[in-house]
Amino acid sequence: MESGGRPSLSQFILLGTSSVVTAFLYSVYRQKAQVAQELKGAKRIHLGEDLKSILSEAPGKCVPYAVIEASLWKIARGWIQRLTLQEHKMVWNRTTHLWNDCSKIIHQRTNTVPFDLVPHEDGAGVAVRVLKPLDAVDLGLETVYEKFHPSMPSFTDVLGHYLSGERPKGIQETEEMLKVGAPLTGVGELVLDHSCVRLQPPKGPGMQYYLSSQDFDSLLQRQESSVRLWKVLVLVFGFAACATLFFLLRKQYLRRRRERQRAEEEFRERAYPEEDRPEEDQEGPKGACVVCLSNFRSCVFLECGHVCACIQCYRALPEPRRCPICRQEISRVVRLYNS
């Protein structure tokens, strides 16, 4: 687009896209920042013998957002087990004409049995029953079994795979488990229900449920790093949106200024005809012939009385000779001699 021209459709699309992306990133950043702020303000509680007395004195016998660091202790055969079957295959890309690796989960099953969190020291403190562990954001499962089962296609299958554009590689079988005795950091709502202490998902906005194998300081540091990353993305795309908006506004300003200058020139041309315009507004040097713009004016046309041409240009006028200014027929010419 030329300088001062109208903005193109692609520029408006760029502005709209960058604005929408910036708004989306800012929304995610606000959510991440609120989660990190709530996590930072969570109350750290030690699983001591005075835990029940602390909860009984709390409003509603609960702590809305609490942090406990403990170990997993089973009730009966309590644990979390997740079995996953993932298919791996090669897919033909018609654009790049290459085989690309692709995978998808074809089956996943999670088994869970109620379990408690107990202090790291055996025989000390009270146990905390964990409710709805699958609702936790960061469920620290450990891979205990992994095996890849390659596919064994026949010759006919190979031809069919090449024709269809998909070549199966095999099935990845994975078993993940939250082992008994593993260190666990729980963040959620701590409630005293009769004589049982429960850890359950929090109800407040921005409060997320965590059952992580990391300690609380590492968990908080990871959340703050995520907040900083989203903040940088917001600033980058926000700057791009502002730069695009400034560019379009500048183009509009230049276009309007050129239109205003053009309108002023047209107004001056209509308000001041060439014979009435000041000498400095006419083309050529002062007193120059309006035809050739090089020689000085050396004759006066009668009967109109205009002094606008040199004698050479007068002689070159076609018959019948007419004044170049008013187009009136020239009856006679009087030479001028400047002294």
Salt bridges, closest charged atoms under 4 A:
GLU69 OE2 - ARG44 NH2 3.40
ASP101 OD2 - LYS169 NZ 3.71
ASP116 OD1 - ARG129 NE 2.86
ASP138 OD2 - ARG222 NH2 2.80
GLU142 OE2 - LYS179 NZ 3.86
GLU166 OE1 - LYS89 NZ 3.35
GLU173 OE1 - HIS149 NE2 2.95
GLU189 OE1 - LYS203 NZ 2.76
ASP193 OD1 - HIS194 NE2 3.65
ASP193 OD2 - ARG198 NH1 3.59
ASP217 OD1 - ARG44 NH1 3.54
GLU259 OE2 - ARG255 NH1 2.84
ASP281 OD2 - ARG268 NH2 3.15
GLU319 OE2 - ARG321 NH1 2.70
